[in-house]
Every structure is written in C-alpha cells, then in structure tokens.
Amino acid sequence: MVSTTWGRLAARALFYMSIHRLGHAANDAPYAENAELAAKVLQDWFKPQTGGWSTGGWWQNANILTVLTDWALLEGPNQHVNVTDIAATTFVNAQKENVQIGKRHRADEQMASSRKHTRTTESGYPKFINTFYDDEGWWALAWIRSYDLTKKIEYLSMAESIFDDMRTGADNVCGGGILWNKTMRYKAAIANELYLTVAASLANRVQGSKDHYLQIAREQWVWFKKSGLINKDNLINDGLNSTTCLNNNETTWSYNQGVILGGLVELSKAAGNDSYLSPAVDIAEAAIASLQDEDGILHEADHCDIRADCGEDGPQFKGIFIRNLHYLYKAVPNEKFAMTIKKNADSIWAKGRDPKTNRLGLSWVGKPEAGIGPTAKTHSSAMDALVAAMGAVAGSK
C-alpha cells in the first residue's frame, strides 16, 4: 500500500515537473495551464463584499467555490488565485448577502428546467439555509471540499449543520427520500442525490460520526435505486410524480446523471464496498452515450446549450456532470471516462473560449458569446471540464 501510494505521488510529481518546467508534449493539451488561466479569469466576477460571483447565482456560487477548491487541490498553492482566502471570504460574507432565487414550477408542482422563474428575495441565508434542500446540499458539498483543501474544522461543521437541516426534509412520501423544498411535496432527483452525497461525504470525514452518516447514506441509496428515478435506460429523470410517486419521465438533465456518481464513490469509500461503483459506472456510460454528439462532446439533454437557452440554472449542469465523472474516474480508471473528459476540455478551449477575454461559454462546441454569456456560470461549468482533464492526465501518468 505504501509503495503504491509513493508511486502515485512520484508519478504526479514528474507530471507537474513536465508541465511547469519542461513544457508539454505536442499531443498533450496543457490542461494545468488552461485551468489556471480559467481560475484567474473567473475571479474577474468575484465580489469579496458579497462572497459571491456576479452573474453567478446562489446555488451556482456554491458550485463555483467547489470547482475552485477542486482545482486548488490539484494545483497546490498559486500566487495568482488564493482559493483558501476566497473560501474564507465567502464563508463570512455570502451568508449576509441579500439573495434572489427562483425556480420554475409546473402546475403539478414538479420542477422542470429554470427557463422561467418565480423569484423571492430574502435578507441573507444565515448558515447557508434556505427553502430549497438542493441549494443547501450544494453549499454543504462546497464546505466539505473547502475543508479538504484547508482542514479548517469550521467548514466541516458548517456542512454538518446544513445537513441537519436537509434531514428535516426526509419523510415517508413515496416510501422515503427527501423533499425538494420546504413548501412542496415533490421528490426531485437532485435533492435526493445531494442528500446521499453529503451523508456519504461526511461519513468519510467526521470523526466519531461515521456510522451515523453511513447508515443514512446506505438507506438513501436503497430507497433511491428502488424509487423509479433511474429509468430503464440507466438514466435519471427529474423526479417522481407527486400524486403517483412514479418516475415523471421529465428531462434527464446532465447534472442528475453526475451527482449520483460522486455520491456512490463516497459511499463506496465509506462502506469499504466496491459494489457501489458498479451502478455508478452503468449510469456514467449511459449518460455519455445519451448526452454526447458524434464528436464525443457533451450537450444538455434538451439541447438548450445548442439553442443558447438554458435559463438561470442549466448553464451549470454539464460541468457538474463532468466533475463527478472525474471523481468516478479516480475510483474506476475507465479509459472511456478519461477520453470523454479530455475531448470536452479540448473542445472548450478550442471552440468555446472567447480568445480576447479567455471567458468560457455555454456551448462547448463554439460561439462562446451565445445566449447571455459568457457568465460566471458558463465559465465555471466549463472550468470543471478543464480541472477534470487536469486530474485525469495527472492520474494516468
């Protein structure tokens, strides 16, 4: 075990020497340099006084912090972008900022895409708690990754506190799981995937409480796989019909195919059981086949990225998928996953980047200015792919 670990560290050290000192091979895209530049550009949107990123959004800001921490964990200390300081600023100031959020609802109270919104404004979200359990889950994961980077216990404690509130959404409607928000009786896939992922992630990090969180994560996965959310094609639909508790056959958004991958990787680690990785591989392979075009580039399930019309939430989705695909690749080094990650990172840099500003757009095959972009959402989502490629290359050396 020691020799294996040392070998991986040595390989990574050689990799970083090659990219930072000797330059890249002609056929090896400079993912580390591209990701670093993307991180620098992303900070053009950062507003320290609010702890968030302009043109971002409440839950999207949690994902922006997550991609930065993922990058920093691979990159190490960087003189241009200090993610430790960014996390500390966000931790204090984001809780205080007046936040406007919106979700789209259908008449039957089911969540669809967020192209049309009803909005509410509240005076901050102390302790990152609001009315949507999925929003809370994103922030819990952001603070877990910030803890991984800094080892500051207050970040892990905050994630625990957020998860305690998420648990209040658990009930026996549809046999288990948690609600989407605190006023609607809807079981959305994303909230339930996040619930599993946060529980399993805490099981791997909170000393003395592993069994508590592991039990919740195990029970959540048992419910999730029996709930009907995973369809016959191994894809995950938006949620369960509020009346019948059956799969509502709504869109198979890319992020719904992603979060479960990271959750099952964490659960496998916490339980010491690789069998949890098998369904993750099945879902990942089905998602890649469903979402990629003939060139292997990912598109949103309803092609909103091609139409440049993914609303407020959709621009973040593909990045979340590829981030979690990278987490799965680290546990299951499937070359198909690595190829998907690198192809998308290559296409983003060649076609989805504004060459003047280096801002990254919604579509990963061209026209970075399409829609209202590039924005902090589209840029950070694309940066997820660059960071994933950086990690995939490092892991393959």
Residue pairs with C-beta under 8 A, 6 or more apart in sequence:
11 397
12 394
12 397
14 397
15 393
15 394
15 397
16 32
16 394
18 24
18 25
19 30
19 32
19 33
20 32
24 30
28 393
29 342
29 345
29 346
29 349
29 389
31 342
31 345
31 386
31 389
31 390
31 393
32 74
32 75
32 390
34 345
34 349
34 386
34 390
35 71
35 74
35 75
35 383
35 386
35 387
35 389
35 390
36 71
36 75
36 78
36 80
36 81
37 358
38 358
38 360
38 379
38 382
38 383
38 386
39 68
39 71
39 75
39 78
39 80
39 81
39 83
39 383
40 80
40 81
41 357
41 358
41 359
41 360
41 379
42 53
42 64
42 68
42 376
42 379
42 380
42 383
43 81
43 86
45 53
45 54
45 55
45 56
45 375
45 376
45 379
46 52
46 53
46 86
47 53
47 54
48 89
48 93
49 93
50 93
50 94
50 97
51 61
51 89
51 90
51 91
51 92
51 93
51 94
51 95
51 96
51 97
52 58
52 61
52 90
52 93
52 94
52 97
53 60
53 61
53 64
53 376
53 380
54 376
55 375
55 376
55 377
56 64
56 375
56 376
56 377
56 380
57 101
57 312
57 313
57 377
58 99
58 101
58 125
58 130
58 135
59 101
59 132
59 134
59 135
59 138
59 139
59 313
60 313
60 316
60 376
60 377
60 380
61 90
61 94
62 128
62 135
62 138
62 139
62 141
62 142
63 138
63 142
63 316
63 319
63 320
63 380
63 381
64 376
64 380
65 86
65 87
65 90
65 142
65 145
65 146
66 138
66 141
66 142
66 145
66 323
67 319
67 323
67 380
67 383
67 384
67 387
68 81
68 83
68 86
68 87
69 83
69 87
69 142
69 145
69 146
69 148
69 149
70 145
70 323
70 384
70 387
70 391
71 83
71 383
71 387
71 390
72 78
72 81
72 83
72 84
72 149
73 145
73 148
73 149
74 387
74 390
74 391
74 394
75 390
83 149
84 149
84 150
87 146
87 149
87 150
87 155
91 143
91 146
91 154
91 155
91 158
94 125
94 128
95 124
95 125
95 126
95 127
95 128
96 124
96 126
97 124
98 121
98 122
98 123
98 124
99 121
99 122
99 124
99 125
99 130
100 119
100 120
100 121
101 119
101 120
101 122
101 130
101 132
101 135
102 114
102 117
102 118
102 119
102 120
102 312
103 111
103 114
103 117
103 118
103 132
103 181
104 111
104 112
104 113
104 114
104 115
104 116
104 117
104 118
104 311
105 111
105 112
105 118
105 184
106 112
108 241
108 242
108 243
109 184
109 185
109 186
109 242
110 186
110 238
110 239
110 241
110 242
110 248
110 250
111 180
111 186
111 188
111 238
111 239
112 238
112 250
112 251
113 251
113 253
113 302
113 304
113 310
113 311
113 313
113 314
114 311
114 312
114 313
114 314
115 304
115 309
115 310
115 311
115 312
115 314
116 311
117 311
117 312
120 131
122 130
127 158
127 161
127 162
128 136
128 139
128 140
128 143
128 158
128 162
129 136
129 162
129 165
130 136
131 181
131 182
131 183
132 180
132 181
132 182
132 191
133 165
133 166
133 169
133 178
133 179
133 180
133 181
133 182
133 191
133 194
133 195
134 180
134 181
134 188
134 190
134 191
134 194
136 162
136 165
136 166
137 162
137 166
137 190
137 191
137 194
137 195
137 197
137 198
138 194
139 162
140 158
140 159
140 162
140 163
140 166
140 194
140 198
141 159
141 194
141 197
141 198
141 201
143 155
143 156
143 158
143 159
143 162
144 155
144 156
144 159
144 198
144 201
144 202
144 205
146 152
146 155
147 153
147 155
147 156
147 159
147 205
148 205
156 202
156 205
156 206
159 198
159 201
159 202
160 202
160 206
160 209
162 198
163 198
163 199
163 202
166 178
166 194
166 195
166 198
167 178
167 216
168 182
169 178
169 179
169 181
169 182
169 191
169 195
170 176
170 177
170 178
170 195
171 178
171 179
173 179
173 185
173 187
173 245
174 187
174 227
174 240
174 245
175 223
175 226
175 227
175 245
176 219
176 220
176 223
176 227
177 187
177 192
177 195
177 220
177 223
177 224
177 227
178 187
178 191
178 192
178 195
179 185
179 186
179 187
179 191
180 186
180 187
180 188
180 190
180 191
180 239
181 191
184 242
185 242
186 239
186 240
186 242
187 227
187 239
187 240
187 242
187 245
188 238
188 239
189 229
189 236
189 237
189 238
189 239
189 256
190 253
190 255
190 256
190 259
192 220
192 223
192 224
192 227
192 229
193 224
193 236
193 256
193 259
193 260
193 263
194 259
194 263
195 220
196 217
196 220
196 221
196 224
196 260
196 263
196 267
197 259
197 260
197 262
197 263
197 266
199 213
199 214
199 216
199 217
199 220
200 213
200 214
200 217
200 263
200 266
200 267
200 269
200 270
201 266
202 209
202 213
203 209
203 210
203 211
203 212
203 213
203 214
203 217
203 266
203 267
203 270
204 210
204 266
204 269
204 270
206 213
210 270
213 270
214 267
214 270
214 271
217 263
217 266
217 267
217 270
218 267
218 271
221 263
221 264
221 267
221 276
224 230
224 260
225 279
227 240
227 245
228 240
228 245
228 246
228 247
229 236
229 237
229 239
229 240
229 247
230 236
230 283
231 237
231 247
231 249
231 252
233 286
233 290
234 282
234 283
234 285
234 286
235 252
235 257
235 283
235 286
235 287
235 290
236 252
236 256
236 257
236 260
236 283
237 247
237 248
237 249
237 250
237 251
237 252
237 256
238 248
238 250
238 251
238 252
238 253
238 256
239 248
239 250
240 246
240 247
240 248
241 247
241 248
251 301
251 302
252 287
252 290
252 301
253 300
253 301
253 314
253 317
254 287
254 291
254 298
254 300
254 301
254 317
254 318
254 320
254 321
255 316
255 317
255 318
255 320
255 321
257 283
257 284
257 286
257 287
257 290
257 291
257 321
258 287
258 317
258 320
258 321
258 322
258 323
258 324
258 325
259 320
259 324
260 280
260 283
260 324
261 280
261 283
261 284
261 324
261 325
261 327
261 328
262 323
262 324
262 327
262 328
264 276
264 277
264 279
264 280
264 328
265 276
265 277
265 280
265 327
265 328
265 330
265 331
267 276
268 274
268 275
268 276
268 277
268 280
268 331
269 331
277 328
277 331
277 332
280 328
280 332
281 328
281 332
281 334
284 325
284 328
284 334
284 337
285 336
287 321
288 298
288 325
288 336
288 337
288 340
290 301
291 298
291 299
291 300
291 301
291 318
291 321
292 298
292 299
292 340
293 299
293 365
295 343
295 347
295 365
296 339
296 340
296 343
296 344
297 343
297 344
297 347
297 364
297 365
298 318
298 321
298 322
298 340
298 344
298 364
299 305
299 306
299 318
299 364
300 306
300 310
300 314
300 317
300 318
304 310
304 311
304 314
305 314
305 315
305 318
305 362
305 363
305 364
306 363
308 362
308 363
308 367
308 370
308 371
308 373
309 371
310 317
310 362
310 371
315 362
315 371
315 373
315 375
315 377
315 378
315 381
316 377
316 380
316 381
317 381
318 364
318 381
318 384
318 385
319 380
319 381
319 382
319 383
319 384
319 385
320 381
320 384
322 340
322 341
322 344
322 384
322 385
322 388
323 384
323 387
323 388
325 337
325 340
325 341
325 388
326 337
326 341
326 387
326 388
326 391
326 392
328 334
328 337
329 337
329 338
329 341
329 388
329 391
329 392
329 395
330 391
330 395
333 395
333 396
337 392
338 392
338 396
341 385
341 388
341 389
341 392
342 389
342 392
342 393
344 364
344 385
344 389
345 385
345 386
345 388
345 389
346 389
347 364
347 365
348 360
348 364
348 382
348 385
348 386
349 386
351 364
351 365
351 366
352 360
352 361
352 363
352 364
352 365
352 366
352 368
352 382
353 359
353 360
353 361
353 368
354 360
354 361
354 368
354 369
354 374
357 374
359 368
359 373
359 374
359 378
359 379
360 368
360 374
360 378
360 379
360 381
360 382
360 383
361 367
361 368
361 369
361 370
361 371
361 373
361 374
361 378
361 379
361 382
362 368
362 370
362 371
362 373
362 374
362 378
363 370
364 382
364 385
368 374
368 378
371 378
373 379
